[in-house]
Amino acid sequence: MIRIFSAFAFLMTAFLVPAAAQAPSTLVLETSKGPVTIKFRTDLAPKHAAQMAKLARAGFYNGVVFHRVIDGFMAQTGDPTGTGTGGSNEPDLKAEFSSEPFVRGTVGMARSSSPNSANSQFFIMFGDGAFLNGKYTVVGQVVSGMENVDKIKRGEPPANPDKIIKATAP
């Protein structure tokens, strides 16, 4: 009986759950400095990962600049206006805070002063940021291409900012 139930559950998951609802495991950014691959932390932030994947699949991040890049801290992107105040037409997300620390290569969701305001903007850490722990959603970790993140021009905003040429969520 357990085998029958397990087989049924597998079939339901494999064939009836829409592909859009199954968050991919990675986000690949082709940036003006080279490729960056991010492993989504769906175990920590499944709703944030799913929204980022949906936006990447829709081409939302293509051509978006890194509008806030602070040496030793982080590189922020995901705002189509390039000002730090924009977002997508998707609803803001409820915080998915965790005890996962913000370290070099961590990808976090940017937000306003409201914890439940993350939408499309995200940042990649250049170094440790323990002061963010438990206050921002950890959505992923850079698994390759961190050397390209390190090359992104600094500034708030940078002169001639680097950008995401294309984002894909395979």
N, C-alpha and C positions, 0 to 999 in steps of 0.2 A: 504494500500500500504506500509506503514512504517513497519507494522508487517511482511509482506512478505519479505521485504528487510532485516529486522533484522534476521529473520529465515534463510535466504540465507547466510547472513554474518556469522552467527554462524556455519552453516554447513560447509562453506568453511574453517573456522578456525579449526574446530574440526576434519575434515576429510581430508583436502587437504594440510594443512601445515605439512611438515615432522616433525616427533618427534624430530629430531636433531636440527631443527630450533627453537623449543620451549624450551627456557632455563628453567631448573628446578629452583625451589625456594631455594634449599639447596645444600650444599656440605658437606659431612660427611667424616672427616679424622679419621681413626683409627691410632693413633700415638703410639709410644713406651711408652708414658706416659698415654695413655687412649684416649677415643673418644672426638672429637671436632666437633660440628655442627655449620656451618656457613650459615647464611641466605644471599643469594645473594641480592644485591641491583640493580635489573634489571631496576628499575626506574632511577637510576643514571648512570649505566654502563652496558647496555645490551650486547654490543659486547664483553666486557671483561668477563662478567659472562658466556656468551655462549661459549667462547673459553676455559675457565677453566672447564666448564662442559664437553665439547668435549674431552679435555685432560684426565679428570678423567675417563670418560667412556672408553677411549682407554687404561687405565692402566698406563698412562704416569707418574703420581705422585707416583705410588706404589714403595716403597723402597727408595724414595728420602729423603735425609737428610736435617735437619735444619742447614745450613752452616754458618749463621751469626746470632748470638743471643746476643743482647746487653741489659744488665740488665737495667730496667727502661724505655727501648725504644721499642724494637721489636724483633720478631723471624722471620727470613726470610728462605724461602724454595722455591722449584719449579725448581731448577737447577739440571738436571740429572748428571752433572759432579761434583757437590758438591763444585765448586770453586767460584760461583757467576758470572761466565761469560757465562754460557750455557743457552740454551733455547730449545724450541721445533722446529719442522719443519714447524709449522704453521706460517703464516705471522705475523710480528709485528703489533700492533694495534695503531690506532690513539687515542690520549689522550681523555678521557671522564672525564675531570676535573669537579668538582662541588663545591658548597659552603658547602657541608657536612664536618663537622670537624673530624679530626683524634683524637679519644679518645680511652680509654681502650677497647680492643676487636674489634676495627675497622680492617678490612682486606683491605689492599691497594696493588696495583700492583707495583712491583719493575720495574725500568727502568734504562737506561743509562742516560747520560746528555741530550739526545734527548727526548723531551716530548712524541714523537710518537714511542717509542721503547719497550713498554711493550709487553711481549710475554707469558711466563709461570710462571715466578717467582712472588711470592707474600709474603707479610709480615703481621703479626698479632701484633697489638700494645699492649704493656704491660701497657702503660700509655698515657697521652695526648701528642700530637705532633703537636701543632698549627702551627709550622714552616713548616709543610707539606701541610697545607690547601691550596687548589687551585693549587697545584703544582704536585700532584700525584692523581691517580684515586682511589676513594673509590669503591670497588667492593662488599663488604659485611660486616657483623657484626657477631661476635661469639654470638650465642644464648644459647649454652650450652657447658660445658667442658673447660671454661676459667681456671679453677683450674689445668687442665692438661697442658695447654699452659704455665702456671706459673712454672711448674716443668721441662720444657725443659732446658737442660744444656746450660750454657752461654759460649761464646767464638767466636772468628773470625779466624779460625773455632774452634768449640768446640772439645776437645779431646773426642773421642768416641761419636760422635754426635747422638742425638735422630733423629728419622725419621718417615716419613709417611709410615706405613705398607701397608695401602690400602686407596684409596680415591674413594668415590662413589658419583654420582650425581643422586639420585633417581628421 
